[in-house]
Amino acid sequence: MHLVHPDALHFDRSVDSYWEASADPLGIEPPPLASDESCDVAIIGGGFTGLSAALELAERGIDVRLLEAGPIGWGASGRNGGFSCIGSHKLSYATMIGRYGLDATRAFYGAMKESVSLVADNVNRHGIDVWKTGEGEITLAHLPNRFAELKAEQAFYRATFGEENQLLGPEELRQRGLSGPEFHGGLLGPVGFGVHPLNYVRGLARAAHKAGAKLHPRSRLLRWEQAGGGHRLSTAAATLTARRVIVATNGYTPEDVSTYHAGRIIPALSNIIVTRPLSDAELQEQGWTETTLAYDSRNLLHYFRLLPNKRFLFGGRGGTDSSAAAADGYRAYLTATFHRLFPAWARADITHFWRGFVCLSNDLVPYVGPLDEAKGVWTSIAYHGNGVAMASWSGRQVARLLLDPKARDKTPAVITRRLARYPLPAFRPLYLKGAYVWFNWQDSR
């Protein structure tokens, strides 16, 4: 079973994104799987998660091969908004503390902060040009009454995590170059920066290749069989036999092949537009001149940032139709929303539009761990639309867990407890549509 339209699974070609148009070449030519091979650990998925796991395993001398259905970074890792920041969950911290405990919640928050540092370390260690921009991230109140909520959030972060976030009123937003007619204040956190995600994922691929991992793009998994205590992963051309498997496909996980994930995740659409380069006069007219990562306080949030070449990236959650026929409607809706929030740029050409899937879990937190009692199949999944940093950390962590059971002691219980099935999983598309109706109503009040 797969929950997305076949139009979205165009593995033969990359998405027509701004990142694809501006990325550095991969620089290596890893071949598709062309003959039957074997290895100790097979990884399915060539994005942040899979490549981080491959890098960690290869650096420890493990015989590891990676299968990717399309080009390296074809999925969400190569087409997201490039926000390396804290996030990756949709469960409120209050509920998280009640469910997992204060210590586990603090450990999870610490892991998210560490994940942002890991991206910076990867960039420096492997010499990846990611167009690193901005410092910190800001949540913008989309209604006047949301400003009081941000003030309460500031106090909560200070008391719970020792995090000092800065509360900014509308005038302070204008002074900082973060202004818009529908932004009624904001909460600025110190952690986060922007990246060129396709440059980053390609840099991870080069690093994993150099460390000895064997990468096989354009090698879509079509059949998965278990035999003799191992796993036979078959593509159209050949079969890879492995003792252990890591599934790192996130919102593009095919449930008819990876039955371990069946009924446990929901892929959800996210849409992005990018403008032509804006002039200094246009930036000043709008009052937005900074490269700080930003998103609004909606449940179905909009996320946006000024790129280093003065193009503006604007994205939004929502929509349940991933067919090619529906794309124009989503583009029009997202563009109209962008013009409403940034009216000074209403005449700025939109040069690129693209879409992709984020991944939701029933528990609304990521999962990192085994999928079977024998601990032969592992996964890291469900970053809830914020995976640049957390997928990098979780991919490395799932590799460590696979190699050393004691690594679980250093992994937050929030993300290791379970990957729960949705009740009546066949109705997941209806759950998502219902949630969108509810969230839109909440966001209007």
Helices and strands as residue ranges (DSSP letters): G 6-8, H 18-22, E 37-44, H 48-59, E 64-67, H 76-79, E 83-84, H 93-100, H 102-126, E 137-140, H 146-161, E 166-168, H 170-176, E 186-189, E 193-194, H 197-211, E 214-216, E 223-227, E 230-234, E 239-247, G 250-252, G 259-261, E 265-275, H 280-286, E 293-296, E 302-306, E 312-317, G 324-326, H 327-341, G 343-345, E 350-361, E 367-370, E 377-381, H 388-403, G 405-410, G 413-415, G 425-427, H 428-443
